[in-house]
């Protein structure tokens, strides 16, 4: 009889006991934004999903849910031949709470990596601290339903002794440090050149140029060669070869346009018929300086189509002929045109 009363008392205590607490602790407050991403066409920039994945990987959760109150806009734009990104964070009222500009980069994928790191460095919250209120993701509290009665859990089993030869977990990989970029961008180009007045007729040839480019300035060296197969002096056919070296300092006035001030020097070699007498020899030096304007059209991330027009003012020109009256002399103004391919890694 006493045992029956004891059983009834135990059952009553179980039924009147408060519901058990949930095993999982409430989720810590999280920083979250609605991402707005824009990049110029032709810049070979990653998609917005790539930026979201890079940033979320650093926070270890989705930092850009659709339900976020705050917004973060990332606008990639061109700046002096490079690409930079403007970051603006706003609260749910549209007020600007943070804005920053990423350091310009030559490649857009590297710029996007920098942006992800900037976002994490700005809004990362140390453990135990609460993020800024305007950045928090609003989440609904889960409804508390009474927990069902559970049968008593069995007694925990005694802890197992560690295995003597258990393998150690692998150490995390050490990130490879990024090699710093040089302060300039290397360029190598080849071009087809047309010299309109360099010789008695039109001279055709080619040029190879190597240059270093900074955001607002470039400096290059060009080797040029051309030949005129159809020239005539006083009715006698003449063939001329041109070879020269040009120093090309330039001002970068736009991401695709440069204004250059070439200084050129070289030699002209001529051969002709028996009646033609060269007044100063068959190999003659020439020199000049002037103005060049070039335009670059991107074909890919590292390949560009380049065209330029140039006008040199003769400082020293070639002089040839079979008499003073019929002598040919290099004009004072020497225009030329060129089109080619420029490679910039």
PyMOL commands that set and color helices and strands:
alter all, ss='L'
color gray80, all
select helices_A, chain A and resi 2-16+48-59+108-123+133-135
alter helices_A, ss='H'
color red, helices_A
select strands_A, chain A and resi 33-38+70-79+82-90+96-101+185-195+203-213+217-233+236-252+257-272+283-298+303-316+319-320+328-329+333-343
alter strands_A, ss='S'
color yellow, strands_A
deselect
rebuild
show_as cartoon
